[in-house]
Amino acid sequence: MVQRVLVIGAGPSGLTSIKACLDEGLQPTCFESSHDIGGLWRFKEKPEPGRANIYQSVVINSSKEMMSFSDFPPPAQLPNNMHHSQVLLYLRLYAQAFDLLQHIHLQTTVLSVKPTPDFAVTGQWEVETERGQGQWEVETERGQGQREVETERGQGQREVETERGQGQRETHVFDAVMVCTGHFTQPHLPLTDFTGIESFEGRCFHSWEYRSAEGMQGKRVLVIGIGNSGGDIAVEISRVAEKVYLSTRSGAWVVSRVGQGGLPADLVGTSRLHVMMQKLVPSWFNRMLEKKLNEAFDHTLYGLRPKHRFFAQIPVVNDDLPARIISGRVQLKPNVKEFCGSSVVFVDESVINEVDVVVFATGYNYSFPFLPPALQAKCGYRLRLYKHVFPPGLTRPTLAVVGFIHGLGAINPLAEMQARWATRVFKGLSALPSEETMVEEIQKDTTGMHQRFSCSDRNPLQVDYIPYLDSLAEQVGARPNIPWLLMKDPRLALQVLLGPCTPYQYRLEGPGRWAGARQAILTQWQRVVQPFRTRVVPQPETRPSSRWRIVVVFSGVTLLCCICYNKPLFRSPP
């Protein structure tokens, strides 16, 4: 029987995995290699090898209601799109609210995870760790194997540590393992792909190292890659540099955080009804979205239009890039052909001279060096995992990968649902299909994913956000039953169907049900509006909606919901 569960990593995925274990009565132990929680969202003044890093100005792309955990709404006063320091604050509040910190062992690196000799019977894992090898900022260095370092813990408390020699190695045995180490730790720097790069006379580095525009004043800068990091860095540097060029091989659709009426964009047009429409008429839905984006600015005119359709790849979220392009502060360029000293030649034979700095925003490689090679097998570009969580070849399903996922939405709800499902599988409350069935489904899913999305080594996987959440919620028994809600609680049902698909929907029923879920859904717009109320302006009078319109909408929604969900109308919830 599974009791002791190892959680590797104390970022968002690790924290929600600890809580999922506690919710199921399991005993979690979390090993975190750094000196603090937060993972990606813990800003480091200097890059720490082997760990995710962010730059000083990072603001989260998802709004707070969409990125929250399902039973922990964000404080109303926090802005809708939070600065990284506020995201870390939210994670600290979450950890404190559910008493997670006592289960976390900091500065403990997992070196290897391998099945015990009797794994076929016990399903247990032998785990080797090393303590005291956290990578800190070095202040002084004295002699061999001894150094004084300074770390920052918790809420600004600073502590001086001294590290002597090698860290202490220990071996542990756990009943199950949850891998929550993320995939932004190994920067991909493809220097060999660029002819003549060895002749470049300036500075070049990966976006993983970027912290701020300090030192870029008056420089001529080339940013290679137009993902979210490339767009952000190009915009920020363009405020101080002489000139910034942004090179892209494939282009990108660019969306703003600010949606219709000034509301967060991911709260508008992300309802279950929109998902149904997209499923029924996918080509039309793509065209309508692309038309709307081009009404804001013509992606062809701006040199941004990609070959792929909107839903084929995660768009670039950037509020300022169009303004920097129209003002000439950022200039779009095609892919780089070669470097010639301080000059750069592009595939269209255009040339820019006297380039001082090149920033490679070229993505990341993913690896799990502590896992056995058999558990790192791939199917296409992705890891060979059933529903992106479980390796299919284990005789006992006691290892799960949590948070290694990519979709058009926040990762926190995805990781949380994966963790909830995984812990129920560990306990035997949810069963996996046979290995043969899982392998067939992985292959089928991979084929479909490659047909619909632009996958690559750098973007190994992508899922349909709400359908994927629903598929896992179905396994957990927590998928909202909308036909039943329409009969039982119409007001809530309409919010679930027509409003943004916030994570609280997955706490309305089933295992892990939260009594506050209904209220969290009905008050979510109040929390959205609250940060704007720094200067209250009286609302103009508006005419109430006609009664017949409400009746028609309600009737149509009920009919559409029943058809699309294909469930008996009067089915009682489990």
Stockholm file with secondary structure:
# STOCKHOLM 1.0

chainA/1-574         MVQRVLVIGAGPSGLTSIKACLDEGLQPTCFESSHDIGGLWRFKEKPEPGRANIYQSVVINSSKEMMSFSDFPPPAQLPNNMHHSQVLLYLRLYAQAFDLLQHIHLQTTVLSVKPTPDFAVTGQWEVETERGQGQWEVETERGQGQREVETERGQGQREVETERGQGQRETHVFDAVMVCTGHFTQPHLPLTDFTGIESFEGRCFHSWEYRSAEGMQGKRVLVIGIGNSGGDIAVEISRVAEKVYLSTRSGAWVVSRVGQGGLPADLVGTSRLHVMMQKLVPSWFNRMLEKKLNEAFDHTLYGLRPKHRFFAQIPVVNDDLPARIISGRVQLKPNVKEFCGSSVVFVDESVINEVDVVVFATGYNYSFPFLPPALQAKCGYRLRLYKHVFPPGLTRPTLAVVGFIHGLGAINPLAEMQARWATRVFKGLSALPSEETMVEEIQKDTTGMHQRFSCSDRNPLQVDYIPYLDSLAEQVGARPNIPWLLMKDPRLALQVLLGPCTPYQYRLEGPGRWAGARQAILTQWQRVVQPFRTRVVPQPETRPSSRWRIVVVFSGVTLLCCICYNKPLFRSPP
#=GR chainA/1-574 SS CCCEEEEECCSHHHHHHHHHHHHTTCEEEEECSSSSSCGGGSCCSSCCTTSCCCCTTCBCSSCHHHHSBTTBCCCTTSCSSCBHHHHHHHHHHHHHHTTCGGGEESSEEEEEEEECTTHHHHCCEEEEEEESCCCCEEEEECSSSEEEEEEEETTTEEEEEEEESSCEEEEEEESEEEECCCSCSEECCCGGGSBTGGGCCSEEEEGGGCCCSTTCTTCEEEEECCSHHHHHHHHHHTTTSSEEEEECSSCCCEECSBCGGGSBGGGSSCBHHHHHHHHHSHHHHHHHHHHHHHHHSCTTTTTCCCSSCGGGSCCEECSSHHHHHHTTSEEEECCEEEEETTEEEETTSCEECCCCEEEECCCEECCCTTSCGGGGCEETTEECCBTTTBCTTCSSCCEEECSCCCBSSCHHHHHHHHHHHHHHHHTTSSCCCCHHHHHHHHHHHHHHHHHHSCCCSSSCCCBCHHHHHHHHHHHHTCCCCHHHHHHHCHHHHHHHHHSBCCGGGGGSSSTTCCTTHHHHHHTHHHHHHGGGTTSCCCCCCCCCCCHHHHHHHHHHHHHHHHHHHTCCTTCCCC
#=GC SS_cons         CCCEEEEECCSHHHHHHHHHHHHTTCEEEEECSSSSSCGGGSCCSSCCTTSCCCCTTCBCSSCHHHHSBTTBCCCTTSCSSCBHHHHHHHHHHHHHHTTCGGGEESSEEEEEEEECTTHHHHCCEEEEEEESCCCCEEEEECSSSEEEEEEEETTTEEEEEEEESSCEEEEEEESEEEECCCSCSEECCCGGGSBTGGGCCSEEEEGGGCCCSTTCTTCEEEEECCSHHHHHHHHHHTTTSSEEEEECSSCCCEECSBCGGGSBGGGSSCBHHHHHHHHHSHHHHHHHHHHHHHHHSCTTTTTCCCSSCGGGSCCEECSSHHHHHHTTSEEEECCEEEEETTEEEETTSCEECCCCEEEECCCEECCCTTSCGGGGCEETTEECCBTTTBCTTCSSCCEEECSCCCBSSCHHHHHHHHHHHHHHHHTTSSCCCCHHHHHHHHHHHHHHHHHHSCCCSSSCCCBCHHHHHHHHHHHHTCCCCHHHHHHHCHHHHHHHHHSBCCGGGGGSSSTTCCTTHHHHHHTHHHHHHGGGTTSCCCCCCCCCCCHHHHHHHHHHHHHHHHHHHTCCTTCCCC
//
